[in-house]
Structures are given as C-alpha cells and as structure tokens.
Amino acid sequence: MTTDGDIEAQIEQLESERKSLQGDESAGMEAEHRHGNRLEEIRVELDRLWDLRRQRQALRDAGEPADSASERDAGTVEGYQQ
C-alpha cells in the first residue's frame, strides 16, 4: 500500500535529481544533451506522482478511501490539458 509519505518521498527524490541534473546543464550543451532524456523521464514521473497525490486528496474529500487511487499511465497524464 502506497502512503502519502511514500509519494512525497518519491517527489522529493525526483526533484532533487532534477535540480542536480539541471545544475550540470549550466555547464554547457554537452551536459544538456547527456541529461535531456533523464530530465524528460523525471518530468513525466513527477506529473504522474502529482496526479496520484491529487487523486488521493479528491477521494478523501469525497469521503472515500485514498487507497483506491491508482497511478495513471504517462499517456493519460501527459494528455491532460492545462
């Protein structure tokens, strides 16, 4: 069972990795090229985790168990309009 704490920990770890890689990018184009794919993977995974977090909160707000939320696939989450 995934808890809110687990989700927060994953978000924090990915944000830390993202910041570290972005710091490397300031060193030049080679670093940007080298980390570009990983940065995109991190962005997508963060979107999925934030979506899961919002689902869990919406369920709680509706009086439902948060554990009935499920992580959606990248195609679904990335298809949302802002």
Gaussian input, Z-matrix of N, CA and C with variables (Angstrom, degrees):
# hf/3-21g

backbone

0 1
 N
 C     1     B1
 C     2     B2     1     A1
 N     3     B3     2     A2     1     D1
 C     4     B4     3     A3     2     D2
 C     5     B5     4     A4     3     D3
 N     6     B6     5     A5     4     D4
 C     7     B7     6     A6     5     D5
 C     8     B8     7     A7     6     D6
 N     9     B9     8     A8     7     D7
 C    10    B10     9     A9     8     D8
 C    11    B11    10    A10     9     D9
 N    12    B12    11    A11    10    D10
 C    13    B13    12    A12    11    D11
 C    14    B14    13    A13    12    D12
 N    15    B15    14    A14    13    D13
 C    16    B16    15    A15    14    D14
 C    17    B17    16    A16    15    D15
 N    18    B18    17    A17    16    D16
 C    19    B19    18    A18    17    D17
 C    20    B20    19    A19    18    D18
 N    21    B21    20    A20    19    D19
 C    22    B22    21    A21    20    D20
 C    23    B23    22    A22    21    D21
 N    24    B24    23    A23    22    D22
 C    25    B25    24    A24    23    D23
 C    26    B26    25    A25    24    D24
 N    27    B27    26    A26    25    D25
 C    28    B28    27    A27    26    D26
 C    29    B29    28    A28    27    D27
 N    30    B30    29    A29    28    D28
 C    31    B31    30    A30    29    D29
 C    32    B32    31    A31    30    D30
 N    33    B33    32    A32    31    D31
 C    34    B34    33    A33    32    D32
 C    35    B35    34    A34    33    D33
 N    36    B36    35    A35    34    D34
 C    37    B37    36    A36    35    D35
 C    38    B38    37    A37    36    D36
 N    39    B39    38    A38    37    D37
 C    40    B40    39    A39    38    D38
 C    41    B41    40    A40    39    D39
 N    42    B42    41    A41    40    D40
 C    43    B43    42    A42    41    D41
 C    44    B44    43    A43    42    D42
 N    45    B45    44    A44    43    D43
 C    46    B46    45    A45    44    D44
 C    47    B47    46    A46    45    D45
 N    48    B48    47    A47    46    D46
 C    49    B49    48    A48    47    D47
 C    50    B50    49    A49    48    D48
 N    51    B51    50    A50    49    D49
 C    52    B52    51    A51    50    D50
 C    53    B53    52    A52    51    D51
 N    54    B54    53    A53    52    D52
 C    55    B55    54    A54    53    D53
 C    56    B56    55    A55    54    D54
 N    57    B57    56    A56    55    D55
 C    58    B58    57    A57    56    D56
 C    59    B59    58    A58    57    D57
 N    60    B60    59    A59    58    D58
 C    61    B61    60    A60    59    D59
 C    62    B62    61    A61    60    D60
 N    63    B63    62    A62    61    D61
 C    64    B64    63    A63    62    D62
 C    65    B65    64    A64    63    D63
 N    66    B66    65    A65    64    D64
 C    67    B67    66    A66    65    D65
 C    68    B68    67    A67    66    D66
 N    69    B69    68    A68    67    D67
 C    70    B70    69    A69    68    D68
 C    71    B71    70    A70    69    D69
 N    72    B72    71    A71    70    D70
 C    73    B73    72    A72    71    D71
 C    74    B74    73    A73    72    D72
 N    75    B75    74    A74    73    D73
 C    76    B76    75    A75    74    D74
 C    77    B77    76    A76    75    D75
 N    78    B78    77    A77    76    D76
 C    79    B79    78    A78    77    D77
 C    80    B80    79    A79    78    D78
 N    81    B81    80    A80    79    D79
 C    82    B82    81    A81    80    D80
 C    83    B83    82    A82    81    D81
 N    84    B84    83    A83    82    D82
 C    85    B85    84    A84    83    D83
 C    86    B86    85    A85    84    D84
 N    87    B87    86    A86    85    D85
 C    88    B88    87    A87    86    D86
 C    89    B89    88    A88    87    D87
 N    90    B90    89    A89    88    D88
 C    91    B91    90    A90    89    D89
 C    92    B92    91    A91    90    D90
 N    93    B93    92    A92    91    D91
 C    94    B94    93    A93    92    D92
 C    95    B95    94    A94    93    D93
 N    96    B96    95    A95    94    D94
 C    97    B97    96    A96    95    D95
 C    98    B98    97    A97    96    D96
 N    99    B99    98    A98    97    D97
 C   100   B100    99    A99    98    D98
 C   101   B101   100   A100    99    D99
 N   102   B102   101   A101   100   D100
 C   103   B103   102   A102   101   D101
 C   104   B104   103   A103   102   D102
 N   105   B105   104   A104   103   D103
 C   106   B106   105   A105   104   D104
 C   107   B107   106   A106   105   D105
 N   108   B108   107   A107   106   D106
 C   109   B109   108   A108   107   D107
 C   110   B110   109   A109   108   D108
 N   111   B111   110   A110   109   D109
 C   112   B112   111   A111   110   D110
 C   113   B113   112   A112   111   D111
 N   114   B114   113   A113   112   D112
 C   115   B115   114   A114   113   D113
 C   116   B116   115   A115   114   D114
 N   117   B117   116   A116   115   D115
 C   118   B118   117   A117   116   D116
 C   119   B119   118   A118   117   D117
 N   120   B120   119   A119   118   D118
 C   121   B121   120   A120   119   D119
 C   122   B122   121   A121   120   D120
 N   123   B123   122   A122   121   D121
 C   124   B124   123   A123   122   D122
 C   125   B125   124   A124   123   D123
 N   126   B126   125   A125   124   D124
 C   127   B127   126   A126   125   D125
 C   128   B128   127   A127   126   D126
 N   129   B129   128   A128   127   D127
 C   130   B130   129   A129   128   D128
 C   131   B131   130   A130   129   D129
 N   132   B132   131   A131   130   D130
 C   133   B133   132   A132   131   D131
 C   134   B134   133   A133   132   D132
 N   135   B135   134   A134   133   D133
 C   136   B136   135   A135   134   D134
 C   137   B137   136   A136   135   D135
 N   138   B138   137   A137   136   D136
 C   139   B139   138   A138   137   D137
 C   140   B140   139   A139   138   D138
 N   141   B141   140   A140   139   D139
 C   142   B142   141   A141   140   D140
 C   143   B143   142   A142   141   D141
 N   144   B144   143   A143   142   D142
 C   145   B145   144   A144   143   D143
 C   146   B146   145   A145   144   D144
 N   147   B147   146   A146   145   D145
 C   148   B148   147   A147   146   D146
 C   149   B149   148   A148   147   D147
 N   150   B150   149   A149   148   D148
 C   151   B151   150   A150   149   D149
 C   152   B152   151   A151   150   D150
 N   153   B153   152   A152   151   D151
 C   154   B154   153   A153   152   D152
 C   155   B155   154   A154   153   D153
 N   156   B156   155   A155   154   D154
 C   157   B157   156   A156   155   D155
 C   158   B158   157   A157   156   D156
 N   159   B159   158   A158   157   D157
 C   160   B160   159   A159   158   D158
 C   161   B161   160   A160   159   D159
 N   162   B162   161   A161   160   D160
 C   163   B163   162   A162   161   D161
 C   164   B164   163   A163   162   D162
 N   165   B165   164   A164   163   D163
 C   166   B166   165   A165   164   D164
 C   167   B167   166   A166   165   D165
 N   168   B168   167   A167   166   D166
 C   169   B169   168   A168   167   D167
 C   170   B170   169   A169   168   D168
 N   171   B171   170   A170   169   D169
 C   172   B172   171   A171   170   D170
 C   173   B173   172   A172   171   D171
 N   174   B174   173   A173   172   D172
 C   175   B175   174   A174   173   D173
 C   176   B176   175   A175   174   D174
 N   177   B177   176   A176   175   D175
 C   178   B178   177   A177   176   D176
 C   179   B179   178   A178   177   D177
 N   180   B180   179   A179   178   D178
 C   181   B181   180   A180   179   D179
 C   182   B182   181   A181   180   D180
 N   183   B183   182   A182   181   D181
 C   184   B184   183   A183   182   D182
 C   185   B185   184   A184   183   D183
 N   186   B186   185   A185   184   D184
 C   187   B187   186   A186   185   D185
 C   188   B188   187   A187   186   D186
 N   189   B189   188   A188   187   D187
 C   190   B190   189   A189   188   D188
 C   191   B191   190   A190   189   D189
 N   192   B192   191   A191   190   D190
 C   193   B193   192   A192   191   D191
 C   194   B194   193   A193   192   D192
 N   195   B195   194   A194   193   D193
 C   196   B196   195   A195   194   D194
 C   197   B197   196   A196   195   D195
 N   198   B198   197   A197   196   D196
 C   199   B199   198   A198   197   D197
 C   200   B200   199   A199   198   D198
 N   201   B201   200   A200   199   D199
 C   202   B202   201   A201   200   D200
 C   203   B203   202   A202   201   D201
 N   204   B204   203   A203   202   D202
 C   205   B205   204   A204   203   D203
 C   206   B206   205   A205   204   D204
 N   207   B207   206   A206   205   D205
 C   208   B208   207   A207   206   D206
 C   209   B209   208   A208   207   D207
 N   210   B210   209   A209   208   D208
 C   211   B211   210   A210   209   D209
 C   212   B212   211   A211   210   D210
 N   213   B213   212   A212   211   D211
 C   214   B214   213   A213   212   D212
 C   215   B215   214   A214   213   D213
 N   216   B216   215   A215   214   D214
 C   217   B217   216   A216   215   D215
 C   218   B218   217   A217   216   D216
 N   219   B219   218   A218   217   D217
 C   220   B220   219   A219   218   D218
 C   221   B221   220   A220   219   D219
 N   222   B222   221   A221   220   D220
 C   223   B223   222   A222   221   D221
 C   224   B224   223   A223   222   D222
 N   225   B225   224   A224   223   D223
 C   226   B226   225   A225   224   D224
 C   227   B227   226   A226   225   D225
 N   228   B228   227   A227   226   D226
 C   229   B229   228   A228   227   D227
 C   230   B230   229   A229   228   D228
 N   231   B231   230   A230   229   D229
 C   232   B232   231   A231   230   D230
 C   233   B233   232   A232   231   D231
 N   234   B234   233   A233   232   D232
 C   235   B235   234   A234   233   D233
 C   236   B236   235   A235   234   D234
 N   237   B237   236   A236   235   D235
 C   238   B238   237   A237   236   D236
 C   239   B239   238   A238   237   D237
 N   240   B240   239   A239   238   D238
 C   241   B241   240   A240   239   D239
 C   242   B242   241   A241   240   D240
 N   243   B243   242   A242   241   D241
 C   244   B244   243   A243   242   D242
 C   245   B245   244   A244   243   D243

   B1=1.4453
   B2=1.5331
   B3=1.3150
   B4=1.4573
   B5=1.5174
   B6=1.3222
   B7=1.4559
   B8=1.5246
   B9=1.3238
   B10=1.4568
   B11=1.5293
   B12=1.3253
   B13=1.4593
   B14=1.5199
   B15=1.3271
   B16=1.4705
   B17=1.5305
   B18=1.3311
   B19=1.4617
   B20=1.5166
   B21=1.3299
   B22=1.4680
   B23=1.5277
   B24=1.3235
   B25=1.4658
   B26=1.5306
   B27=1.3285
   B28=1.4677
   B29=1.5260
   B30=1.3260
   B31=1.4674
   B32=1.5232
   B33=1.3212
   B34=1.4658
   B35=1.5256
   B36=1.3375
   B37=1.4609
   B38=1.5248
   B39=1.3278
   B40=1.4654
   B41=1.5225
   B42=1.3227
   B43=1.4659
   B44=1.5324
   B45=1.3122
   B46=1.4620
   B47=1.5288
   B48=1.3170
   B49=1.4631
   B50=1.5264
   B51=1.3270
   B52=1.4729
   B53=1.5246
   B54=1.3166
   B55=1.4680
   B56=1.5230
   B57=1.3192
   B58=1.4583
   B59=1.5269
   B60=1.3281
   B61=1.4645
   B62=1.5222
   B63=1.3096
   B64=1.4620
   B65=1.5204
   B66=1.3188
   B67=1.4542
   B68=1.5146
   B69=1.3446
   B70=1.4568
   B71=1.5232
   B72=1.3307
   B73=1.4640
   B74=1.5183
   B75=1.3198
   B76=1.4569
   B77=1.5296
   B78=1.3322
   B79=1.4598
   B80=1.5205
   B81=1.3261
   B82=1.4541
   B83=1.5053
   B84=1.3139
   B85=1.4561
   B86=1.5298
   B87=1.3166
   B88=1.4619
   B89=1.5199
   B90=1.3163
   B91=1.4620
   B92=1.5232
   B93=1.3274
   B94=1.4613
   B95=1.5254
   B96=1.3169
   B97=1.4634
   B98=1.5319
   B99=1.3104
   B100=1.4636
   B101=1.5353
   B102=1.3278
   B103=1.4639
   B104=1.5170
   B105=1.3223
   B106=1.4616
   B107=1.5153
   B108=1.3283
   B109=1.4653
   B110=1.5189
   B111=1.3294
   B112=1.4682
   B113=1.5219
   B114=1.3150
   B115=1.4619
   B116=1.5249
   B117=1.3152
   B118=1.4602
   B119=1.5337
   B120=1.3223
   B121=1.4632
   B122=1.5283
   B123=1.3131
   B124=1.4662
   B125=1.5253
   B126=1.3215
   B127=1.4631
   B128=1.5273
   B129=1.3300
   B130=1.4628
   B131=1.5283
   B132=1.3197
   B133=1.4663
   B134=1.5331
   B135=1.3278
   B136=1.4651
   B137=1.5276
   B138=1.3197
   B139=1.4701
   B140=1.5286
   B141=1.3152
   B142=1.4669
   B143=1.5293
   B144=1.3259
   B145=1.4625
   B146=1.5270
   B147=1.3276
   B148=1.4716
   B149=1.5234
   B150=1.3206
   B151=1.4585
   B152=1.5269
   B153=1.3217
   B154=1.4598
   B155=1.5199
   B156=1.3080
   B157=1.4684
   B158=1.5310
   B159=1.3375
   B160=1.4704
   B161=1.5244
   B162=1.3310
   B163=1.4678
   B164=1.5244
   B165=1.3226
   B166=1.4685
   B167=1.5258
   B168=1.3292
   B169=1.4583
   B170=1.5234
   B171=1.3197
   B172=1.4673
   B173=1.5288
   B174=1.3131
   B175=1.4603
   B176=1.5271
   B177=1.3400
   B178=1.4632
   B179=1.5273
   B180=1.3345
   B181=1.4661
   B182=1.5237
   B183=1.3317
   B184=1.4644
   B185=1.5325
   B186=1.3302
   B187=1.4548
   B188=1.5145
   B189=1.3077
   B190=1.4623
   B191=1.5304
   B192=1.3296
   B193=1.4667
   B194=1.5358
   B195=1.3065
   B196=1.4680
   B197=1.5210
   B198=1.3307
   B199=1.4615
   B200=1.5203
   B201=1.3366
   B202=1.4648
   B203=1.5284
   B204=1.3421
   B205=1.4726
   B206=1.5207
   B207=1.3273
   B208=1.4664
   B209=1.5229
   B210=1.3237
   B211=1.4648
   B212=1.5283
   B213=1.3193
   B214=1.4646
   B215=1.5228
   B216=1.3260
   B217=1.4628
   B218=1.5239
   B219=1.3189
   B220=1.4642
   B221=1.5137
   B222=1.3264
   B223=1.4531
   B224=1.5181
   B225=1.3131
   B226=1.4602
   B227=1.5146
   B228=1.3146
   B229=1.4640
   B230=1.5243
   B231=1.3157
   B232=1.4563
   B233=1.5181
   B234=1.3301
   B235=1.4560
   B236=1.5281
   B237=1.3289
   B238=1.4653
   B239=1.5126
   B240=1.3136
   B241=1.4638
   B242=1.5160
   B243=1.2984
   B244=1.4688
   B245=1.4957
   A1=108.77
   A2=116.03
   A3=122.15
   A4=108.82
   A5=115.95
   A6=120.76
   A7=109.60
   A8=115.89
   A9=120.00
   A10=110.38
   A11=116.25
   A12=120.57
   A13=112.17
   A14=116.78
   A15=121.26
   A16=110.34
   A17=115.35
   A18=120.31
   A19=109.99
   A20=116.87
   A21=121.23
   A22=110.92
   A23=116.94
   A24=120.54
   A25=111.03
   A26=116.78
   A27=120.17
   A28=110.36
   A29=116.36
   A30=120.54
   A31=109.90
   A32=116.87
   A33=120.85
   A34=111.73
   A35=117.19
   A36=120.73
   A37=110.58
   A38=117.01
   A39=120.63
   A40=111.55
   A41=117.48
   A42=120.56
   A43=110.34
   A44=116.33
   A45=120.36
   A46=110.76
   A47=116.23
   A48=119.92
   A49=110.82
   A50=116.14
   A51=121.00
   A52=110.54
   A53=117.31
   A54=121.04
   A55=110.99
   A56=116.08
   A57=120.08
   A58=111.02
   A59=116.50
   A60=120.29
   A61=111.14
   A62=117.22
   A63=119.92
   A64=110.58
   A65=116.99
   A66=120.51
   A67=110.80
   A68=116.47
   A69=121.18
   A70=110.89
   A71=116.15
   A72=120.09
   A73=111.71
   A74=117.36
   A75=119.28
   A76=111.03
   A77=116.05
   A78=120.90
   A79=112.50
   A80=117.97
   A81=118.99
   A82=114.03
   A83=114.65
   A84=122.38
   A85=112.56
   A86=117.92
   A87=120.39
   A88=110.49
   A89=117.11
   A90=120.88
   A91=110.49
   A92=117.84
   A93=121.49
   A94=110.21
   A95=116.55
   A96=120.88
   A97=110.67
   A98=115.67
   A99=121.55
   A100=111.38
   A101=117.61
   A102=121.45
   A103=113.70
   A104=117.72
   A105=120.69
   A106=114.01
   A107=117.74
   A108=120.80
   A109=111.42
   A110=117.01
   A111=119.91
   A112=110.38
   A113=117.76
   A114=120.24
   A115=111.12
   A116=117.15
   A117=120.76
   A118=110.29
   A119=117.30
   A120=120.80
   A121=110.54
   A122=116.47
   A123=121.21
   A124=109.98
   A125=117.31
   A126=121.07
   A127=110.73
   A128=116.55
   A129=120.99
   A130=110.35
   A131=117.14
   A132=119.98
   A133=110.93
   A134=117.33
   A135=119.62
   A136=110.79
   A137=117.36
   A138=120.50
   A139=110.51
   A140=116.74
   A141=120.98
   A142=111.47
   A143=116.47
   A144=119.94
   A145=111.69
   A146=116.78
   A147=119.33
   A148=109.98
   A149=118.07
   A150=121.17
   A151=110.37
   A152=116.97
   A153=121.19
   A154=110.41
   A155=116.86
   A156=120.91
   A157=110.78
   A158=116.60
   A159=120.01
   A160=111.62
   A161=116.87
   A162=120.40
   A163=110.88
   A164=115.99
   A165=121.08
   A166=110.74
   A167=116.94
   A168=120.19
   A169=111.14
   A170=117.64
   A171=121.33
   A172=110.69
   A173=116.60
   A174=119.95
   A175=111.21
   A176=116.42
   A177=120.03
   A178=110.57
   A179=115.77
   A180=120.61
   A181=111.85
   A182=116.72
   A183=122.17
   A184=112.35
   A185=116.38
   A186=120.34
   A187=114.01
   A188=116.98
   A189=122.84
   A190=109.44
   A191=117.31
   A192=119.73
   A193=111.50
   A194=116.24
   A195=121.54
   A196=112.06
   A197=117.08
   A198=120.53
   A199=113.39
   A200=117.69
   A201=118.58
   A202=111.84
   A203=117.44
   A204=121.35
   A205=108.82
   A206=115.64
   A207=119.34
   A208=109.31
   A209=113.83
   A210=119.30
   A211=108.56
   A212=115.41
   A213=120.55
   A214=109.94
   A215=115.17
   A216=118.97
   A217=110.28
   A218=116.03
   A219=122.19
   A220=111.82
   A221=118.20
   A222=121.34
   A223=112.16
   A224=116.98
   A225=121.34
   A226=110.86
   A227=116.26
   A228=120.70
   A229=111.04
   A230=117.58
   A231=120.19
   A232=111.89
   A233=117.55
   A234=121.07
   A235=114.14
   A236=117.13
   A237=120.66
   A238=109.79
   A239=116.41
   A240=120.54
   A241=108.59
   A242=115.67
   A243=120.74
   A244=110.86
   D1=129.92
   D2=178.67
   D3=-87.78
   D4=134.99
   D5=178.09
   D6=-106.88
   D7=166.18
   D8=175.39
   D9=-58.99
   D10=-36.97
   D11=177.85
   D12=-62.58
   D13=-39.25
   D14=177.32
   D15=-62.46
   D16=-44.03
   D17=-179.41
   D18=-64.51
   D19=-45.25
   D20=178.77
   D21=-60.19
   D22=-41.89
   D23=179.97
   D24=-63.33
   D25=-40.84
   D26=178.25
   D27=-64.99
   D28=-42.19
   D29=179.14
   D30=-61.56
   D31=-46.67
   D32=-179.51
   D33=-61.97
   D34=-41.55
   D35=179.70
   D36=-63.76
   D37=-44.91
   D38=-179.83
   D39=-67.27
   D40=-39.07
   D41=177.65
   D42=-63.18
   D43=-39.69
   D44=178.16
   D45=-64.20
   D46=-44.64
   D47=178.25
   D48=-62.99
   D49=-42.71
   D50=179.75
   D51=-60.07
   D52=-45.58
   D53=-179.92
   D54=-63.73
   D55=-39.46
   D56=178.51
   D57=-63.46
   D58=-45.27
   D59=-179.99
   D60=-67.37
   D61=-38.11
   D62=178.56
   D63=-66.13
   D64=-33.63
   D65=176.05
   D66=-63.61
   D67=-39.18
   D68=176.49
   D69=-64.07
   D70=-34.98
   D71=-178.69
   D72=-62.33
   D73=-30.24
   D74=-179.56
   D75=-65.49
   D76=-13.88
   D77=178.18
   D78=-76.70
   D79=-14.81
   D80=176.59
   D81=145.64
   D82=178.06
   D83=-176.36
   D84=-65.24
   D85=-33.56
   D86=-179.81
   D87=-60.91
   D88=-44.36
   D89=178.61
   D90=-65.44
   D91=-39.47
   D92=178.60
   D93=-60.83
   D94=-44.48
   D95=179.46
   D96=-64.54
   D97=-43.13
   D98=-177.06
   D99=-65.04
   D100=-37.25
   D101=-174.92
   D102=-100.53
   D103=-5.33
   D104=-174.74
   D105=-55.21
   D106=-46.48
   D107=-179.38
   D108=-64.95
   D109=-42.30
   D110=-179.85
   D111=-66.39
   D112=-38.95
   D113=177.78
   D114=-61.70
   D115=-38.62
   D116=177.80
   D117=-67.05
   D118=-41.79
   D119=177.25
   D120=-60.46
   D121=-42.89
   D122=179.07
   D123=-63.02
   D124=-44.44
   D125=-179.25
   D126=-58.75
   D127=-44.69
   D128=-178.98
   D129=-66.41
   D130=-44.95
   D131=-179.58
   D132=-64.22
   D133=-38.44
   D134=175.89
   D135=-62.64
   D136=-41.71
   D137=177.06
   D138=-58.72
   D139=-42.77
   D140=-179.73
   D141=-65.43
   D142=-41.47
   D143=179.99
   D144=-68.56
   D145=-41.22
   D146=177.28
   D147=-63.99
   D148=-38.20
   D149=176.92
   D150=-62.07
   D151=-44.92
   D152=178.42
   D153=-61.16
   D154=-42.65
   D155=178.92
   D156=-61.29
   D157=-43.26
   D158=178.41
   D159=-65.94
   D160=-39.44
   D161=176.83
   D162=-59.25
   D163=-46.57
   D164=-178.74
   D165=-61.00
   D166=-42.41
   D167=179.62
   D168=-67.06
   D169=-40.56
   D170=178.83
   D171=-62.67
   D172=-41.39
   D173=177.84
   D174=-63.32
   D175=-44.33
   D176=177.41
   D177=-59.93
   D178=-44.30
   D179=179.82
   D180=-60.76
   D181=-30.17
   D182=179.90
   D183=-88.81
   D184=3.49
   D185=179.29
   D186=79.94
   D187=16.13
   D188=-179.96
   D189=-102.27
   D190=159.86
   D191=177.70
   D192=-70.60
   D193=130.36
   D194=-179.22
   D195=-62.39
   D196=-26.14
   D197=-177.67
   D198=-68.66
   D199=-9.66
   D200=177.58
   D201=-81.81
   D202=-4.42
   D203=174.61
   D204=-72.29
   D205=151.68
   D206=177.46
   D207=-138.67
   D208=147.67
   D209=-179.94
   D210=-70.10
   D211=127.53
   D212=-179.38
   D213=-87.21
   D214=156.00
   D215=-179.15
   D216=-70.43
   D217=160.64
   D218=-176.18
   D219=-59.41
   D220=-39.65
   D221=-178.73
   D222=-60.95
   D223=-38.36
   D224=178.18
   D225=-68.69
   D226=-51.50
   D227=-176.56
   D228=-65.25
   D229=-40.79
   D230=-178.65
   D231=-73.09
   D232=-16.32
   D233=179.13
   D234=-83.74
   D235=-7.00
   D236=179.85
   D237=-65.32
   D238=142.46
   D239=175.18
   D240=-89.37
   D241=140.97
   D242=179.15
   D243=-84.79

